[in-house]
Amino acid sequence: MLSPQLIKRKRRKINAVKLDLLEGLDEELHASYLKQFKEVEKEIVRENILGHQRRIDGRSLTEVRNIEIETNFLPSVHGSALLLGAKHKLLLQQPLVQEETFKQ
């Protein structure tokens, strides 16, 4: 699996290629070229997934990312959890709701 840093580096290189492509072109052509570039990117990703059974980050189609979950993260809240993934951190909380609230 590719690291998030490597993915960012690849994205920067792709953006540099886009800028080189657009340099010197009439601005009226930019939208057309960017649309075509996006189509080529889409086809490359599609071929990688269907032809090589690989996601864009290098994982196989059956490989999942690691996730860590810590429950009762906030002791003063009735229910809370911290979810740590490769790229995201989520803090979830659930306040205690009285039974009367559901009867209304």
C-alpha positions, 0 to 999 in steps of 0.5 A: 500500500502506498503511504499518504505522503507518496500519494500526495507526491504523485498528485503533485507530479500529476498537477505539474504535468497539467500545468506544463500541458496548459502553459503557452495555450490559449486560456479558452482551451484550458477547460477542454484540455483539463476535461480531456486530462481528467478522462485520461486519468479516469481511464488509467484508474479504471484500467488499474482496478479492472486490469490489475486488481489494484486500487489507486493507493496500491491496495488489492480490491480485497485489502482494507485499511487498518482502523483503530477504535477507542471507546469512552474517549470522552468520560463526561459524555454518555457514549463516545469513540475515537476512530483513527484511520490512515487519513482521517480521525473521527471523534463521535459522541452520543449524548444520553437521551431521556426516554420521554424524548422518544414518546413525543 
